[in-house]
Amino acid sequence: MTEPQERRAAPRLALSGRTTVRTQTGLVVRLLDLSLVGVRLGHRGFLQVGAPCALDLPAALGGQAHGHVVRCAVQGVEPTADGERVLYTHSGVQFALLPAAQQAILGQALHSLAAWTATPAPPARDQQGEALMEPRDRRALPRAVLAARPTARVPGLREVHLRDLTLAGAQIEHLYLVRLGATCTLELLPPFGVLRLPAQVVWCTVVGRKQKLGGETHLVARSGLAFTRLTAAQHTVLADTLRDLATAMQPIA
């Protein structure tokens, strides 16, 4: 058997989350990232840290793998088909000792997947044939922090305020939680002009409660939005908006 590596030192491959497998208890989980020493899962419910976990991976990834849960963190809530709301969590599973043959299959699969995802795809185009801008790493981009918390609009959400903005995404504050991975449209309002930007929710966390008239309270949450493919025109307008914001925030000499 091959000795496990330190997970953070082992190369890992980020996955789309579309591939689902089952644990030994029948829980359906999504594969979020994978390495030779472990996997990150997205699922409903909660896994006990330290508990054993067996995953029925596809044969192309080496087949069934055994390990134990090393972390589990709640990411938000997710609606069920019958209208209930359940916890949605991310869990880390560290593999136990893998047989050399199984590790070889998994290693080859990771190598092939990494090579495939590194191959640049032709630029996507919208219905008018205009090239779409690929999203960039939000952390690598300058961001405008909006102390005034201007009002924005996201259909389906209430009392939305914009906290910061970059070319790759935005942070908003709003009432109630929103499902991770949900697609939405962020509508910027004057003084930003009117700009509608397609986005996806990448994180959501509760920050407090707000009391309304009559004593009723509502959850207040903050969410991170990653812009999905913007058209060149949307990208240009957004860049101009950020440039204007940066100019307005410069101290007066």
C-alpha positions in Angstrom: 0.0 0.0 0.0 1.1 3.6 -0.6 1.6 5.9 2.3 -0.8 8.9 2.4 0.6 12.3 1.7 -0.2 15.5 3.6 -3.5 16.5 1.9 -2.6 20.2 1.5 0.7 19.2 -0.2 -1.0 16.9 -2.7 -2.2 18.4 -6.0 -5.9 18.5 -6.1 -8.3 18.9 -9.0 -11.4 21.1 -8.6 -14.5 19.4 -10.0 -17.8 20.9 -11.1 -19.9 19.2 -8.5 -22.1 17.5 -11.1 -20.7 14.1 -10.5 -22.5 12.3 -7.6 -21.6 9.2 -5.7 -22.9 7.4 -2.6 -21.4 6.7 0.8 -21.7 3.4 2.6 -24.9 4.7 4.2 -26.5 5.6 0.8 -26.0 9.3 1.2 -25.8 11.0 -2.2 -22.8 13.4 -2.3 -21.3 15.7 -4.9 -17.6 15.5 -5.7 -16.2 19.1 -5.4 -12.5 18.3 -5.6 -10.3 15.3 -5.6 -6.7 14.3 -4.9 -4.7 11.2 -4.2 -5.2 11.6 -0.5 -8.8 12.7 -0.2 -11.9 14.4 -1.5 -14.2 17.3 -0.7 -17.9 16.6 -0.8 -21.1 18.6 -1.0 -24.2 17.1 0.5 -27.3 17.5 2.6 -27.1 16.8 6.3 -24.1 16.6 8.5 -21.2 14.1 8.7 -19.5 13.5 12.1 -15.9 14.5 12.1 -13.8 11.3 12.7 -16.5 9.0 11.4 -15.4 6.4 8.8 -16.6 7.1 5.3 -16.6 4.8 2.2 -17.3 6.2 -1.2 -18.4 4.3 -4.3 -16.2 6.2 -6.8 -16.6 5.3 -10.5 -14.3 2.5 -11.7 -12.4 5.1 -13.7 -11.4 6.8 -10.4 -10.3 3.5 -8.8 -13.6 2.2 -7.4 -14.6 2.2 -3.7 -12.3 4.3 -1.4 -12.3 4.2 2.4 -11.4 7.0 4.7 -12.6 9.2 7.5 -14.3 12.6 7.8 -11.7 15.3 8.8 -14.0 18.4 8.5 -17.6 19.3 8.0 -18.9 22.9 7.6 -22.4 24.1 7.0 -22.7 26.3 3.9 -26.3 27.1 3.9 -29.7 25.6 3.5 -31.2 23.8 0.4 -34.9 23.3 -0.4 -36.2 19.7 -0.9 -38.7 18.6 -3.5 -41.5 18.6 -0.9 -40.8 22.2 0.2 -38.7 21.5 3.3 -35.3 23.2 3.9 -32.3 21.1 5.0 -28.7 21.9 5.8 -26.2 21.9 2.9 -22.6 21.2 4.0 -19.1 20.6 2.6 -17.1 17.8 4.1 -13.5 16.7 3.7 -12.7 13.0 3.6 -9.1 11.8 4.0 -8.5 8.4 2.3 -7.0 5.6 4.2 -4.1 3.6 2.7 -4.8 2.9 -0.9 -3.5 -0.2 -2.6 -0.8 0.8 -5.1 -3.0 -0.4 -8.1 -5.9 1.7 -7.0 -3.7 4.8 -6.4 -2.2 4.3 -9.9 -5.7 4.3 -11.5 -6.7 7.4 -9.5 -3.5 9.1 -10.3 -3.8 8.5 -14.0 -7.4 9.7 -14.0 -6.4 12.9 -12.2 -3.7 13.5 -14.7 -6.0 13.0 -17.6 -8.7 15.3 -16.1 -6.1 18.0 -15.3 -4.9 17.9 -18.9 -8.4 18.0 -20.3 -9.4 21.0 -18.1 -6.2 22.8 -19.0 -7.1 22.7 -22.7 -8.5 26.1 -23.7 -11.9 26.0 -25.2 -13.0 28.2 -28.1 -14.7 31.4 -26.9 -18.4 31.0 -26.2 -20.7 33.4 -27.9 -24.1 34.8 -27.1 -27.2 34.6 -29.4 -26.0 37.6 -31.4 -22.6 36.0 -31.9 -20.7 38.3 -29.5 -17.8 36.8 -27.7 -18.5 36.2 -23.9 -15.8 37.2 -21.4 -14.5 34.3 -19.2 -14.7 34.9 -15.5 -11.4 35.6 -13.7 -10.2 34.8 -10.2 -12.0 37.4 -8.1 -9.3 37.5 -5.4 -6.7 38.6 -8.0 -8.8 41.7 -9.0 -9.0 45.1 -7.4 -12.4 45.7 -5.7 -14.4 48.7 -4.9 -15.7 48.6 -1.2 -19.0 50.5 -1.1 -19.4 52.0 2.3 -22.7 53.6 1.4 -24.2 50.1 0.7 -26.2 51.3 -2.4 -29.4 49.5 -3.3 -29.2 46.8 -6.0 -31.8 44.3 -7.3 -31.7 40.5 -7.5 -35.0 39.0 -8.5 -36.2 36.7 -5.8 -34.3 38.5 -3.0 -35.5 41.2 -0.6 -33.7 44.4 0.5 -30.5 43.9 -1.5 -27.5 46.2 -0.8 -24.2 46.1 -2.6 -21.1 45.8 -0.4 -18.3 45.5 -2.9 -17.8 45.1 -6.6 -15.1 43.7 -9.0 -14.9 42.7 -12.6 -15.4 39.1 -11.5 -18.2 39.4 -8.9 -19.8 41.2 -6.0 -20.7 40.9 -2.4 -24.3 41.7 -1.4 -26.3 41.9 1.8 -30.0 40.8 1.8 -32.8 39.2 3.8 -32.9 35.4 4.1 -30.5 32.8 2.8 -29.9 31.9 -0.8 -29.0 28.5 -2.1 -25.3 28.0 -3.0 -24.8 27.4 -6.7 -28.0 29.2 -7.6 -27.9 31.4 -10.7 -29.2 34.9 -10.5 -29.0 38.3 -12.1 -27.5 41.3 -10.3 -29.1 44.5 -11.4 -27.1 47.6 -10.7 -29.2 50.7 -10.3 -28.3 54.5 -10.6 -25.9 56.0 -10.0 -24.2 53.0 -11.6 -26.5 53.2 -14.6 -28.7 50.2 -15.3 -26.7 47.1 -15.8 -27.8 43.5 -15.5 -25.1 41.0 -14.8 -25.5 37.2 -14.8 -24.0 35.6 -11.7 -23.9 32.5 -9.5 -24.0 32.3 -5.7 -20.6 31.0 -4.4 -21.1 31.6 -0.7 -23.8 32.7 1.7 -23.6 33.4 5.5 -26.0 34.7 8.1 -24.7 38.0 9.8 -27.7 38.8 12.0 -31.4 39.6 12.2 -33.5 42.6 11.3 -36.6 43.5 13.2 -39.5 44.7 11.1 -42.6 46.7 12.0 -44.8 44.6 14.2 -41.9 42.9 15.9 -41.3 40.2 13.2 -37.6 39.4 12.7 -35.9 38.2 9.5 -32.4 36.7 8.9 -29.9 39.1 7.3 -27.3 37.3 5.1 -24.3 38.2 3.0 -23.6 36.4 -0.2 -20.7 36.3 -2.7 -21.7 36.4 -6.4 -19.3 35.3 -9.1 -20.2 36.7 -12.5 -20.7 34.1 -15.1 -19.8 34.8 -18.7 -20.2 38.5 -19.5 -20.5 39.9 -23.0 -17.8 42.3 -24.1 -20.3 45.2 -23.8 -21.2 44.3 -20.2 -17.5 43.9 -19.3 -16.7 47.4 -20.8 -19.6 49.1 -18.9 -18.6 47.3 -15.6 -15.0 48.3 -16.0 -16.0 51.9 -16.7 -18.2 51.9 -13.6 -15.3 50.6 -11.4 -13.0 53.2 -12.8 -15.5 55.9 -11.9 -15.9 54.5 -8.4 -12.1 54.4 -7.9 -11.9 58.1 -9.1 -14.7 59.1 -6.8 -13.1 57.5 -3.8 -9.7 59.2 -4.3 -9.0 61.8 -1.6 -9.3 65.4 -2.6 -5.8 67.1 -2.7 
